[in-house]
Amino acid sequence: MFEKEQAYFQAHREEWLKTVRGKYALIRGEECIGFYDTDLKAYNEGVQQFGSPPFLIKRVLEEDEKLNIPALQFGLLHAHS
Amino acid sequence: MPTVEFSPAIQATTPDGKRVNLSPRSGLQLMGACVWAIISPPANIKGALTAEKGSNPQSVEGWALIDTGAATTAVDESVCQKLGVAPTGEIQMGHAGGSAKRLCYPIQIVFPQMPMPPLTCPSAASVDLAGGSQNYVLLVGRDLLAGMRLVYNGPMGRIEISV
């Protein structure tokens, strides 16, 4: 999923970091619709343009964000008492 | 800020097979800080989903665990499948063996016991919660907690949330 969008983002990341660092990019296919202050604004614009997902919302940062949830990371929620 | 109190009503089985009600204090200790949640597609795509699938999109109800260790809110993968929503992103998630890519989905969350409007999460990470013994549908992370005041009142066996 999102192979085209991720490749497009990757190809433009350096350029975007200079001008819109920290904003949320809204991308569909090989087109960037715009940059937004919040992911909710990006999402609402995506819905307005396309009706519903799929479309990619991704924050413009040096590295991709990584999610750490210790309860899942260490298997605590799946532990049996 | 209105405050709402939650005290999980939990039953347990004794060694001789009887079902007994746990005290609020023990129930809270066993269940953790949980609230009941109703998860559905965000309101602004329900029409598109209905037109696409020919039926009204489903909602899923269940326990949401308040997880102050989670930076962002995460939803069980099977819930996203039931809602029929398409993803809005993907994220690398750390796990015991390294990391894996997970899809993110737009969801709307209603906490029916709380006096607050529905919350829209444009990109909630999908994770495997249902494999656990407690069957949570949602982990409420610090992104949502940023708008709440939370008190874990262990001696009284309840959590208190102000929004």
gemmi code that builds the backbone of each chain (N, CA, C; Angstrom):
import gemmi

chains = {
    "A": [
        ("MET", (0.852, -1.202, 0.000), (0.000, 0.000, 0.000), (0.885, 1.250, 0.000)),
        ("PHE", (0.441, 2.283, -0.683), (1.104, 3.590, -0.708), (2.518, 3.572, -1.295)),
        ("GLU", (2.826, 2.579, -2.147), (4.179, 2.541, -2.723), (4.469, 3.814, -3.521)),
        ("LYS", (3.506, 4.187, -4.384), (3.711, 5.388, -5.208), (3.845, 6.631, -4.343)),
        ("GLU", (2.939, 6.737, -3.366), (2.927, 7.932, -2.515), (4.214, 8.041, -1.695)),
        ("GLN", (4.662, 6.899, -1.169), (5.884, 6.927, -0.353), (7.096, 7.276, -1.214)),
        ("ALA", (7.144, 6.748, -2.416), (8.263, 7.054, -3.314), (8.253, 8.540, -3.683)),
        ("TYR", (7.057, 9.062, -3.910), (6.930, 10.483, -4.245), (7.377, 11.347, -3.060)),
        ("PHE", (6.948, 10.955, -1.880), (7.339, 11.695, -0.670), (8.856, 11.669, -0.517)),
        ("GLN", (9.430, 10.486, -0.666), (10.869, 10.313, -0.492), (11.636, 11.172, -1.502)),
        ("ALA", (11.143, 11.237, -2.717), (11.821, 12.005, -3.769), (11.793, 13.513, -3.479)),
        ("HIS", (10.807, 13.953, -2.707), (10.653, 15.389, -2.459), (10.977, 15.797, -1.017)),
        ("ARG", (11.331, 14.826, -0.195), (11.500, 15.123, 1.236), (12.511, 16.266, 1.474)),
        ("GLU", (13.684, 16.167, 0.871), (14.737, 17.170, 1.108), (14.257, 18.566, 0.735)),
        ("GLU", (13.611, 18.645, -0.402), (13.095, 19.936, -0.884), (12.038, 20.483, 0.086)),
        ("TRP", (11.152, 19.620, 0.534), (10.068, 20.063, 1.416), (10.579, 20.434, 2.807)),
        ("LEU", (11.644, 19.760, 3.250), (12.179, 20.060, 4.578), (12.624, 21.526, 4.678)),
        ("LYS", (13.011, 22.076, 3.549), (13.490, 23.468, 3.548), (12.349, 24.463, 3.711)),
        ("THR", (11.151, 24.069, 3.330), (10.057, 25.053, 3.298), (8.853, 24.703, 4.184)),
        ("VAL", (8.586, 23.431, 4.366), (7.348, 23.064, 5.081), (7.627, 22.007, 6.162)),
        ("ARG", (8.790, 22.082, 6.769), (9.163, 21.109, 7.809), (8.093, 21.070, 8.910)),
        ("GLY", (7.720, 19.883, 9.307), (6.765, 19.711, 10.400), (5.310, 19.715, 9.972)),
        ("LYS", (5.042, 20.145, 8.760), (3.640, 20.144, 8.297), (3.251, 18.759, 7.779)),
        ("TYR", (1.964, 18.571, 7.597), (1.449, 17.283, 7.129), (1.141, 17.369, 5.636)),
        ("ALA", (1.787, 16.489, 4.878), (1.555, 16.453, 3.433), (0.381, 15.532, 3.137)),
        ("LEU", (-0.437, 15.952, 2.198), (-1.539, 15.108, 1.708), (-1.181, 14.693, 0.285)),
        ("ILE", (-1.017, 13.388, 0.086), (-0.532, 12.880, -1.199), (-1.460, 11.782, -1.707)),
        ("ARG", (-1.743, 11.856, -2.989), (-2.478, 10.754, -3.627), (-1.794, 10.450, -4.962)),
        ("GLY", (-1.386, 9.213, -5.148), (-0.629, 8.870, -6.345), (0.673, 9.638, -6.348)),
        ("GLU", (0.953, 10.280, -7.462), (2.173, 11.080, -7.552), (1.824, 12.558, -7.578)),
        ("GLU", (0.930, 12.924, -6.696), (0.526, 14.324, -6.597), (0.400, 14.731, -5.137)),
        ("CYS", (1.033, 15.848, -4.800), (0.870, 16.391, -3.451), (-0.231, 17.442, -3.510)),
        ("ILE", (-1.274, 17.207, -2.735), (-2.428, 18.121, -2.768), (-2.115, 19.396, -1.987)),
        ("GLY", (-1.356, 19.247, -0.887), (-1.014, 20.420, -0.093), (-0.368, 20.046, 1.219)),
        ("PHE", (-0.057, 21.077, 2.006), (0.578, 20.892, 3.317), (-0.293, 21.573, 4.369)),
        ("TYR", (-0.431, 20.934, 5.514), (-1.381, 21.396, 6.521), (-0.739, 21.364, 7.905)),
        ("ASP", (-1.262, 22.225, 8.782), (-0.693, 22.316, 10.127), (-0.993, 21.086, 10.976)),
        ("THR", (-2.123, 20.435, 10.735), (-2.484, 19.257, 11.522), (-2.897, 18.114, 10.584)),
        ("ASP", (-2.825, 16.898, 11.134), (-3.255, 15.758, 10.326), (-4.765, 15.798, 10.092)),
        ("LEU", (-5.500, 16.389, 11.038), (-6.955, 16.484, 10.863), (-7.305, 17.409, 9.688)),
        ("LYS", (-6.577, 18.510, 9.565), (-6.831, 19.422, 8.433), (-6.493, 18.730, 7.119)),
        ("ALA", (-5.400, 17.975, 7.102), (-5.018, 17.237, 5.889), (-6.088, 16.206, 5.542)),
        ("TYR", (-6.556, 15.514, 6.567), (-7.591, 14.490, 6.362), (-8.873, 15.114, 5.793)),
        ("ASN", (-9.314, 16.222, 6.411), (-10.556, 16.858, 5.946), (-10.425, 17.345, 4.505)),
        ("GLU", (-9.250, 17.842, 4.147), (-9.034, 18.277, 2.763), (-9.074, 17.063, 1.821)),
        ("GLY", (-8.475, 15.953, 2.276), (-8.497, 14.736, 1.469), (-9.916, 14.249, 1.223)),
        ("VAL", (-10.737, 14.302, 2.258), (-12.136, 13.873, 2.109), (-12.871, 14.810, 1.150)),
        ("GLN", (-12.589, 16.110, 1.287), (-13.255, 17.075, 0.407), (-12.868, 16.830, -1.058)),
        ("GLN", (-11.591, 16.515, -1.267), (-11.112, 16.331, -2.655), (-11.520, 14.981, -3.249)),
        ("PHE", (-11.429, 13.929, -2.429), (-11.563, 12.572, -2.975), (-12.767, 11.792, -2.453)),
        ("GLY", (-13.483, 12.350, -1.510), (-14.655, 11.660, -0.969), (-14.313, 10.774, 0.213)),
        ("SER", (-13.310, 9.945, 0.060), (-12.871, 9.090, 1.174), (-11.459, 8.591, 0.863)),
        ("PRO", (-10.749, 8.068, 1.886), (-9.432, 7.491, 1.628), (-9.574, 6.286, 0.692)),
        ("PRO", (-8.519, 5.712, 0.093), (-7.137, 5.928, 0.542), (-6.469, 7.169, -0.033)),
        ("PHE", (-5.753, 7.844, 0.844), (-4.774, 8.867, 0.484), (-3.785, 8.894, 1.643)),
        ("LEU", (-2.596, 9.397, 1.346), (-1.535, 9.356, 2.353), (-1.402, 10.697, 3.052)),
        ("ILE", (-1.403, 10.637, 4.384), (-1.101, 11.816, 5.194), (0.225, 11.519, 5.879)),
        ("LYS", (1.208, 12.365, 5.651), (2.534, 12.077, 6.222), (3.233, 13.374, 6.613)),
        ("ARG", (3.817, 13.361, 7.807), (4.467, 14.563, 8.313), (5.835, 14.732, 7.672)),
        ("VAL", (6.165, 15.956, 7.325), (7.456, 16.239, 6.687), (8.513, 16.385, 7.776)),
        ("LEU", (9.287, 15.335, 7.947), (10.365, 15.304, 8.943), (11.591, 14.641, 8.322)),
        ("GLU", (12.740, 14.782, 8.983), (13.982, 14.188, 8.451), (13.848, 12.670, 8.346)),
        ("GLU", (13.209, 12.086, 9.345), (13.028, 10.631, 9.346), (11.559, 10.311, 9.583)),
        ("ASP", (11.149, 9.159, 9.097), (9.767, 8.739, 9.322), (9.510, 8.564, 10.816)),
        ("GLU", (8.315, 8.930, 11.228), (7.961, 8.752, 12.639), (7.842, 7.267, 12.959)),
        ("LYS", (8.228, 6.922, 14.182), (8.130, 5.530, 14.616), (7.266, 5.501, 15.877)),
        ("LEU", (6.351, 4.564, 15.910), (5.421, 4.482, 17.036), (5.915, 3.462, 18.053)),
        ("ASN", (6.038, 3.910, 19.280), (6.418, 2.988, 20.348), (5.313, 2.904, 21.378)),
        ("ILE", (4.769, 1.722, 21.531), (3.754, 1.479, 22.552), (4.310, 0.371, 23.441)),
        ("PRO", (4.908, 0.724, 24.567), (5.583, -0.294, 25.382), (4.705, -1.500, 25.710)),
        ("ALA", (3.415, -1.273, 25.973), (2.539, -2.400, 26.339), (2.478, -3.443, 25.222)),
        ("LEU", (2.596, -2.977, 23.971), (2.603, -3.913, 22.840), (4.027, -4.374, 22.533)),
        ("GLN", (4.952, -3.429, 22.649), (6.349, -3.725, 22.321), (6.876, -4.882, 23.173)),
        ("PHE", (6.491, -4.901, 24.432), (6.992, -5.934, 25.329), (5.988, -7.060, 25.550)),
        ("GLY", (4.933, -7.056, 24.753), (3.980, -8.162, 24.804), (3.120, -8.186, 26.056)),
        ("LEU", (3.017, -7.057, 26.743), (2.298, -7.067, 28.024), (0.799, -7.288, 27.861)),
        ("LEU", (0.235, -6.751, 26.765), (-1.209, -6.924, 26.572), (-1.564, -8.350, 26.195)),
        ("HIS", (-0.599, -9.075, 25.673), (-0.874, -10.439, 25.247), (-0.382, -11.475, 26.253)),
        ("ALA", (0.064, -10.991, 27.398), (0.521, -11.933, 28.420), (-0.686, -12.601, 29.077)),
        ("HIS", (-0.544, -13.849, 29.425), (-1.642, -14.556, 30.082), (-1.365, -14.628, 31.577)),
        ("SER", (-2.409, -14.330, 32.351), (-2.229, -14.341, 33.805), (-2.261, -15.774, 34.321)),
    ],
    "B": [
        ("MET", (-14.593, 22.370, 34.034), (-14.370, 21.047, 33.432), (-15.182, 19.980, 34.164)),
        ("PRO", (-16.234, 19.442, 33.552), (-16.995, 18.379, 34.231), (-16.146, 17.110, 34.390)),
        ("THR", (-16.319, 16.468, 35.538), (-15.546, 15.257, 35.825), (-16.460, 14.038, 35.810)),
        ("VAL", (-16.007, 12.977, 35.162), (-16.754, 11.725, 35.114), (-15.928, 10.647, 35.805)),
        ("GLU", (-16.606, 9.821, 36.588), (-15.902, 8.751, 37.314), (-16.248, 7.399, 36.705)),
        ("PHE", (-15.242, 6.551, 36.544), (-15.437, 5.203, 36.012), (-14.901, 4.187, 37.010)),
        ("SER", (-15.725, 3.186, 37.272), (-15.317, 2.123, 38.180), (-15.704, 0.798, 37.533)),
        ("PRO", (-14.734, 0.040, 36.999), (-15.102, -1.173, 36.279), (-15.784, -2.207, 37.180)),
        ("ALA", (-16.941, -2.720, 36.720), (-17.637, -3.784, 37.453), (-17.145, -5.120, 36.895)),
        ("ILE", (-16.376, -5.835, 37.677), (-15.720, -7.043, 37.198), (-16.123, -8.239, 38.053)),
        ("GLN", (-16.346, -9.353, 37.374), (-16.585, -10.607, 38.086), (-15.367, -11.518, 37.927)),
        ("ALA", (-15.159, -12.355, 38.913), (-14.064, -13.329, 38.843), (-14.599, -14.679, 39.309)),
        ("THR", (-13.870, -15.740, 38.974), (-14.277, -17.091, 39.372), (-13.387, -17.576, 40.512)),
        ("THR", (-14.015, -18.028, 41.570), (-13.261, -18.534, 42.718), (-12.756, -19.955, 42.402)),
        ("PRO", (-11.799, -20.462, 43.200), (-11.284, -21.817, 42.940), (-12.382, -22.884, 42.939)),
        ("ASP", (-13.492, -22.642, 43.691), (-14.571, -23.638, 43.671), (-15.641, -23.330, 42.624)),
        ("GLY", (-15.298, -22.445, 41.667), (-16.157, -22.253, 40.508), (-17.254, -21.225, 40.652)),
        ("LYS", (-17.317, -20.507, 41.768), (-18.379, -19.496, 41.943), (-17.963, -18.183, 41.274)),
        ("ARG", (-18.982, -17.505, 40.710), (-18.737, -16.181, 40.137), (-18.990, -15.142, 41.225)),
        ("VAL", (-18.024, -14.298, 41.453), (-18.174, -13.272, 42.492), (-17.831, -11.900, 41.916)),
        ("ASN", (-18.464, -10.872, 42.499), (-18.139, -9.504, 42.096), (-16.886, -9.053, 42.818)),
        ("LEU", (-15.960, -8.517, 42.058), (-14.757, -7.985, 42.686), (-15.047, -6.598, 43.257)),
        ("SER", (-14.285, -6.214, 44.248), (-14.405, -4.850, 44.765), (-13.920, -3.896, 43.674)),
        ("PRO", (-14.408, -2.637, 43.693), (-13.928, -1.675, 42.688), (-12.404, -1.582, 42.656)),
        ("ARG", (-11.805, -1.645, 43.835), (-10.346, -1.533, 43.916), (-9.663, -2.689, 43.179)),
        ("SER", (-10.161, -3.920, 43.412), (-9.581, -5.084, 42.735), (-9.908, -5.071, 41.246)),
        ("GLY", (-11.145, -4.635, 40.917), (-11.551, -4.573, 39.512), (-10.677, -3.623, 38.715)),
        ("LEU", (-10.386, -2.472, 39.323), (-9.540, -1.491, 38.644), (-8.119, -2.036, 38.478)),
        ("GLN", (-7.659, -2.718, 39.507), (-6.304, -3.282, 39.435), (-6.217, -4.331, 38.320)),
        ("LEU", (-7.287, -5.117, 38.189), (-7.292, -6.195, 37.195), (-7.459, -5.655, 35.774)),
        ("MET", (-8.407, -4.757, 35.588), (-8.743, -4.275, 34.237), (-7.847, -3.134, 33.770)),
        ("GLY", (-7.313, -2.375, 34.704), (-6.606, -1.159, 34.326), (-7.600, -0.035, 34.102)),
        ("ALA", (-7.073, 1.100, 33.699), (-7.915, 2.275, 33.486), (-8.621, 2.139, 32.141)),
        ("CYS", (-9.877, 1.748, 32.179), (-10.637, 1.483, 30.942), (-11.892, 2.340, 30.885)),
        ("VAL", (-12.295, 2.658, 29.680), (-13.591, 3.292, 29.450), (-14.243, 2.603, 28.257)),
        ("TRP", (-15.541, 2.662, 28.193), (-16.268, 2.052, 27.088), (-16.207, 3.000, 25.886)),
        ("ALA", (-15.968, 2.435, 24.719), (-15.823, 3.278, 23.528), (-16.645, 2.720, 22.372)),
        ("ILE", (-17.157, 3.615, 21.561), (-17.827, 3.229, 20.314), (-16.986, 3.798, 19.165)),
        ("ILE", (-16.535, 2.897, 18.307), (-15.660, 3.309, 17.205), (-16.420, 3.157, 15.894)),
        ("SER", (-16.354, 4.186, 15.077), (-17.058, 4.148, 13.788), (-16.230, 4.919, 12.760)),
        ("PRO", (-16.602, 4.826, 11.480), (-15.916, 5.677, 10.502), (-16.222, 7.147, 10.810)),
        ("PRO", (-15.304, 8.061, 10.520), (-15.599, 9.480, 10.745), (-16.858, 9.901, 9.995)),
        ("ALA", (-17.586, 10.837, 10.597), (-18.884, 11.240, 10.032), (-18.771, 11.690, 8.580)),
        ("ASN", (-17.662, 12.353, 8.221), (-17.601, 12.927, 6.871), (-17.280, 11.914, 5.771)),
        ("ILE", (-17.068, 10.626, 6.129), (-16.916, 9.629, 5.051), (-17.996, 8.544, 5.118)),
        ("LYS", (-18.918, 8.680, 6.084), (-19.972, 7.657, 6.192), (-20.816, 7.602, 4.922)),
        ("GLY", (-21.125, 8.772, 4.360), (-21.939, 8.815, 3.139), (-21.246, 8.112, 1.985)),
        ("ALA", (-19.950, 8.388, 1.833), (-19.182, 7.770, 0.742), (-19.101, 6.257, 0.942)),
        ("LEU", (-18.924, 5.820, 2.190), (-18.837, 4.377, 2.467), (-20.167, 3.689, 2.201)),
        ("THR", (-21.251, 4.358, 2.574), (-22.577, 3.788, 2.336), (-22.827, 3.622, 0.844)),
        ("ALA", (-22.470, 4.651, 0.074), (-22.669, 4.587, -1.379), (-21.798, 3.485, -1.988)),
        ("GLU", (-20.602, 3.343, -1.468), (-19.653, 2.367, -2.015), (-20.068, 0.937, -1.699)),
        ("LYS", (-20.535, 0.702, -0.474), (-20.803, -0.673, -0.032), (-22.297, -1.042, -0.062)),
        ("GLY", (-23.136, -0.041, -0.228), (-24.563, -0.313, -0.315), (-25.231, -0.570, 1.019)),
        ("SER", (-24.531, -0.346, 2.107), (-25.141, -0.479, 3.435), (-24.444, 0.489, 4.384)),
        ("ASN", (-25.141, 0.774, 5.480), (-24.560, 1.708, 6.444), (-23.319, 1.098, 7.099)),
        ("PRO", (-22.263, 1.902, 7.275), (-21.068, 1.361, 7.913), (-21.326, 0.959, 9.360)),
        ("GLN", (-20.617, -0.073, 9.784), (-20.790, -0.594, 11.148), (-20.072, 0.283, 12.168)),
        ("SER", (-20.496, 0.134, 13.420), (-19.733, 0.653, 14.555), (-19.292, -0.545, 15.386)),
        ("VAL", (-18.241, -0.374, 16.134), (-17.755, -1.436, 17.013), (-17.625, -0.863, 18.414)),
        ("GLU", (-18.128, -1.605, 19.390), (-18.043, -1.146, 20.775), (-17.122, -2.045, 21.576)),
        ("GLY", (-16.496, -1.498, 22.580), (-15.659, -2.326, 23.450), (-14.866, -1.482, 24.429)),
        ("TRP", (-14.022, -2.158, 25.181), (-13.215, -1.461, 26.183), (-12.028, -0.767, 25.535)),
        ("ALA", (-11.800, 0.461, 25.964), (-10.612, 1.200, 25.546), (-9.708, 1.341, 26.764)),
        ("LEU", (-8.484, 0.903, 26.620), (-7.522, 1.000, 27.725), (-6.790, 2.336, 27.638)),
        ("ILE", (-6.815, 3.068, 28.722), (-6.060, 4.323, 28.748), (-4.600, 3.971, 29.004)),
        ("ASP", (-3.754, 4.262, 28.019), (-2.365, 3.830, 28.065), (-1.458, 5.058, 28.013)),
        ("THR", (-1.015, 5.500, 29.177), (-0.161, 6.700, 29.214), (1.215, 6.425, 28.616)),
        ("GLY", (1.529, 5.159, 28.359), (2.804, 4.829, 27.718), (2.750, 4.942, 26.205)),
        ("ALA", (1.553, 5.060, 25.649), (1.406, 5.111, 24.189), (1.379, 6.569, 23.724)),
        ("ALA", (2.276, 6.904, 22.824), (2.341, 8.290, 22.339), (1.078, 8.649, 21.569)),
        ("THR", (0.574, 7.707, 20.792), (-0.632, 8.002, 20.007), (-1.657, 6.881, 20.184)),
        ("THR", (-2.860, 7.184, 19.823), (-3.965, 6.239, 19.955), (-3.851, 5.137, 18.905)),
        ("ALA", (-4.133, 3.916, 19.331), (-4.047, 2.773, 18.424), (-5.339, 1.972, 18.519)),
        ("VAL", (-5.715, 1.388, 17.389), (-6.992, 0.671, 17.309), (-6.733, -0.756, 16.838)),
        ("ASP", (-7.560, -1.669, 17.289), (-7.376, -3.056, 16.879), (-7.620, -3.207, 15.369)),
        ("GLU", (-6.748, -3.978, 14.732), (-6.823, -4.156, 13.270), (-8.187, -4.702, 12.832)),
        ("SER", (-8.729, -5.644, 13.600), (-9.997, -6.260, 13.190), (-11.140, -5.235, 13.225)),
        ("VAL", (-11.022, -4.244, 14.100), (-12.043, -3.184, 14.155), (-12.036, -2.399, 12.845)),
        ("CYS", (-10.831, -2.079, 12.376), (-10.721, -1.307, 11.113), (-11.337, -2.093, 9.969)),
        ("GLN", (-11.124, -3.397, 9.950), (-11.699, -4.223, 8.878), (-13.225, -4.188, 8.941)),
        ("LYS", (-13.762, -4.273, 10.163), (-15.228, -4.238, 10.310), (-15.802, -2.889, 9.872)),
        ("LEU", (-15.084, -1.812, 10.145), (-15.581, -0.486, 9.775), (-15.562, -0.288, 8.258)),
        ("GLY", (-14.675, -1.005, 7.593), (-14.602, -0.903, 6.132), (-13.930, 0.365, 5.635)),
        ("VAL", (-13.105, 0.995, 6.486), (-12.437, 2.228, 6.062), (-11.106, 1.909, 5.379)),
        ("ALA", (-10.703, 2.782, 4.475), (-9.412, 2.624, 3.804), (-8.355, 3.443, 4.565)),
        ("PRO", (-7.094, 3.046, 4.450), (-6.058, 3.703, 5.260), (-5.696, 5.112, 4.799)),
        ("THR", (-5.095, 5.848, 5.736), (-4.603, 7.204, 5.446), (-3.104, 7.304, 5.717)),
        ("GLY", (-2.460, 6.184, 5.969), (-1.027, 6.254, 6.233), (-0.491, 4.934, 6.701)),
        ("GLU", (0.805, 4.944, 6.982), (1.445, 3.759, 7.553), (2.560, 4.233, 8.465)),
        ("ILE", (2.886, 3.394, 9.444), (3.876, 3.797, 10.440), (4.667, 2.578, 10.877)),
        ("GLN", (5.945, 2.813, 11.169), (6.778, 1.740, 11.714), (6.483, 1.634, 13.206)),
        ("MET", (6.185, 0.445, 13.652), (5.922, 0.262, 15.076), (6.913, -0.708, 15.684)),
        ("GLY", (7.511, -0.318, 16.799), (8.477, -1.173, 17.466), (7.793, -2.345, 18.143)),
        ("HIS", (8.434, -3.508, 18.081), (7.949, -4.658, 18.857), (9.159, -5.429, 19.362)),
        ("ALA", (8.897, -6.485, 20.119), (9.988, -7.188, 20.802), (11.067, -7.652, 19.824)),
        ("GLY", (10.671, -8.021, 18.606), (11.644, -8.547, 17.648), (12.182, -7.514, 16.679)),
        ("GLY", (11.852, -6.260, 16.833), (12.315, -5.228, 15.910), (11.221, -4.225, 15.628)),
        ("SER", (10.851, -4.090, 14.362), (9.742, -3.191, 14.054), (9.014, -3.701, 12.817)),
        ("ALA", (7.798, -3.254, 12.660), (6.980, -3.697, 11.525), (6.134, -2.521, 11.059)),
        ("LYS", (5.789, -2.519, 9.788), (4.963, -1.458, 9.233), (3.494, -1.765, 9.534)),
        ("ARG", (2.782, -0.788, 10.040), (1.346, -0.948, 10.312), (0.585, 0.145, 9.568)),
        ("LEU", (-0.580, -0.208, 9.088), (-1.416, 0.787, 8.418), (-2.146, 1.647, 9.453)),
        ("CYS", (-2.443, 2.870, 9.071), (-3.188, 3.793, 9.933), (-4.534, 4.097, 9.278)),
        ("TYR", (-5.561, 4.192, 10.078), (-6.922, 4.358, 9.560), (-7.616, 5.557, 10.218)),
        ("PRO", (-8.541, 6.166, 9.483), (-9.334, 7.235, 10.106), (-10.492, 6.622, 10.911)),
        ("ILE", (-10.626, 7.046, 12.130), (-11.735, 6.529, 12.957), (-12.373, 7.677, 13.736)),
        ("GLN", (-13.599, 7.441, 14.134), (-14.284, 8.363, 15.045), (-14.532, 7.615, 16.344)),
        ("ILE", (-14.240, 8.274, 17.448), (-14.398, 7.633, 18.757), (-15.420, 8.409, 19.582)),
        ("VAL", (-16.349, 7.656, 20.151), (-17.305, 8.244, 21.096), (-17.130, 7.530, 22.424)),
        ("PHE", (-16.956, 8.299, 23.486), (-16.962, 7.741, 24.834), (-18.329, 8.073, 25.423)),
        ("PRO", (-19.262, 7.103, 25.400), (-20.651, 7.455, 25.713), (-20.866, 7.980, 27.130)),
        ("GLN", (-19.938, 7.651, 28.042), (-20.127, 8.130, 29.415), (-19.516, 9.514, 29.639)),
        ("MET", (-18.848, 10.016, 28.625), (-18.174, 11.307, 28.808), (-18.907, 12.413, 28.066)),
        ("PRO", (-19.055, 13.574, 28.707), (-19.763, 14.689, 28.060), (-18.862, 15.402, 27.068)),
        ("MET", (-18.582, 14.779, 25.961), (-17.723, 15.401, 24.958), (-18.160, 14.970, 23.564)),
        ("PRO", (-17.908, 15.809, 22.568), (-18.316, 15.458, 21.205), (-17.455, 14.315, 20.665)),
        ("PRO", (-17.896, 13.672, 19.576), (-17.079, 12.613, 18.984), (-15.698, 13.131, 18.590)),
        ("LEU", (-14.705, 12.271, 18.764), (-13.329, 12.640, 18.411), (-12.974, 11.982, 17.086)),
        ("THR", (-12.344, 12.729, 16.200), (-11.881, 12.143, 14.944), (-10.368, 11.963, 15.007)),
        ("CYS", (-9.926, 10.728, 14.817), (-8.496, 10.429, 14.687), (-8.248, 10.165, 13.202)),
        ("PRO", (-7.545, 11.057, 12.498), (-7.366, 10.864, 11.060), (-6.463, 9.683, 10.719)),
        ("SER", (-5.557, 9.319, 11.623), (-4.592, 8.256, 11.320), (-4.275, 7.464, 12.590)),
        ("ALA", (-5.210, 6.636, 13.021), (-4.953, 5.797, 14.191), (-4.205, 4.538, 13.731)),
        ("ALA", (-3.109, 4.235, 14.411), (-2.319, 3.052, 14.036), (-3.109, 1.791, 14.344)),
        ("SER", (-3.084, 0.838, 13.407), (-3.788, -0.427, 13.650), (-2.804, -1.417, 14.281)),
        ("VAL", (-3.239, -2.049, 15.336), (-2.394, -2.996, 16.074), (-3.221, -4.228, 16.431)),
        ("ASP", (-2.545, -5.231, 16.935), (-3.250, -6.454, 17.312), (-3.536, -6.431, 18.810)),
        ("LEU", (-4.754, -6.029, 19.153), (-5.143, -5.988, 20.563), (-5.998, -7.183, 20.936)),
        ("ALA", (-6.756, -7.694, 19.974), (-7.734, -8.738, 20.283), (-7.080, -10.059, 20.659)),
        ("GLY", (-5.797, -10.210, 20.348), (-5.111, -11.448, 20.713), (-4.859, -11.571, 22.206)),
        ("GLY", (-5.029, -10.484, 22.935), (-4.795, -10.526, 24.372), (-5.965, -11.138, 25.121)),
        ("SER", (-5.764, -11.352, 26.404), (-6.815, -12.010, 27.178), (-7.939, -11.041, 27.537)),
        ("GLN", (-7.710, -9.731, 27.371), (-8.730, -8.785, 27.815), (-9.517, -8.147, 26.674)),
        ("ASN", (-9.135, -8.426, 25.445), (-9.916, -7.999, 24.286), (-10.256, -6.514, 24.242)),
        ("TYR", (-9.252, -5.693, 24.339), (-9.482, -4.255, 24.158), (-9.683, -3.965, 22.674)),
        ("VAL", (-10.442, -2.917, 22.377), (-10.598, -2.502, 20.979), (-9.751, -1.271, 20.660)),
        ("LEU", (-9.307, -0.593, 21.712), (-8.629, 0.688, 21.497), (-7.637, 0.941, 22.622)),
        ("LEU", (-6.498, 1.534, 22.272), (-5.594, 2.078, 23.285), (-5.684, 3.598, 23.180)),
        ("VAL", (-6.075, 4.242, 24.251), (-6.158, 5.701, 24.246), (-4.779, 6.247, 24.595)),
        ("GLY", (-4.150, 6.873, 23.623), (-2.785, 7.370, 23.817), (-2.741, 8.823, 24.256)),
        ("ARG", (-1.510, 9.313, 24.354), (-1.313, 10.660, 24.890), (-1.808, 11.747, 23.942)),
        ("ASP", (-2.047, 11.401, 22.663), (-2.593, 12.423, 21.768), (-4.011, 12.812, 22.199)),
        ("LEU", (-4.801, 11.836, 22.619), (-6.151, 12.157, 23.116), (-6.099, 12.650, 24.562)),
        ("LEU", (-5.201, 12.061, 25.345), (-5.102, 12.468, 26.751), (-4.654, 13.931, 26.887)),
        ("ALA", (-4.054, 14.474, 25.830), (-3.607, 15.869, 25.867), (-4.762, 16.822, 26.153)),
        ("GLY", (-5.983, 16.379, 25.858), (-7.144, 17.242, 26.093), (-7.940, 16.854, 27.325)),
        ("MET", (-7.357, 16.014, 28.185), (-8.106, 15.532, 29.353), (-7.259, 15.649, 30.615)),
        ("ARG", (-7.961, 15.676, 31.775), (-7.275, 15.538, 33.061), (-7.663, 14.180, 33.605)),
        ("LEU", (-6.678, 13.371, 33.953), (-6.930, 11.983, 34.350), (-6.411, 11.742, 35.762)),
        ("VAL", (-7.271, 11.174, 36.611), (-6.851, 10.787, 37.964), (-7.079, 9.294, 38.117)),
        ("TYR", (-6.031, 8.559, 38.482), (-6.152, 7.129, 38.785), (-6.312, 7.038, 40.297)),
        ("ASN", (-7.527, 6.782, 40.729), (-7.814, 6.768, 42.161), (-7.857, 5.309, 42.639)),
        ("GLY", (-6.689, 4.757, 42.886), (-6.579, 3.355, 43.287), (-7.345, 3.008, 44.549)),
        ("PRO", (-7.182, 3.781, 45.642), (-7.896, 3.437, 46.882), (-9.411, 3.375, 46.709)),
        ("MET", (-9.969, 4.255, 45.853), (-11.422, 4.260, 45.638), (-11.833, 3.331, 44.491)),
        ("GLY", (-10.873, 2.771, 43.795), (-11.179, 1.841, 42.711), (-11.851, 2.488, 41.516)),
        ("ARG", (-11.383, 3.664, 41.149), (-12.003, 4.347, 40.001), (-11.004, 5.270, 39.314)),
        ("ILE", (-11.329, 5.606, 38.085), (-10.597, 6.671, 37.425), (-11.532, 7.857, 37.256)),
        ("GLU", (-10.946, 9.018, 37.261), (-11.736, 10.250, 37.140), (-11.181, 11.039, 35.958)),
        ("ILE", (-12.058, 11.354, 35.033), (-11.618, 12.060, 33.823), (-12.396, 13.358, 33.698)),
        ("SER", (-11.652, 14.441, 33.499), (-12.273, 15.741, 33.223), (-11.925, 16.140, 31.807)),
        ("VAL", (-12.952, 16.578, 31.081), (-12.699, 17.021, 29.697), (-13.278, 18.425, 29.498)),
    ],
}
model = gemmi.Model(1)
for chain_id, residues in chains.items():
    chain = gemmi.Chain(chain_id)
    for i, (resn, *xyz) in enumerate(residues, 1):
        res = gemmi.Residue()
        res.name, res.seqid = resn, gemmi.SeqId(i, " ")
        for name, pos in zip(("N", "CA", "C"), xyz):
            atom = gemmi.Atom()
            atom.name, atom.element = name, gemmi.Element(name[0])
            atom.pos, atom.b_iso = gemmi.Position(*pos), 0.0
            res.add_atom(atom)
        chain.add_residue(res)
    model.add_chain(chain)
structure = gemmi.Structure()
structure.add_model(model)
structure.setup_entities()
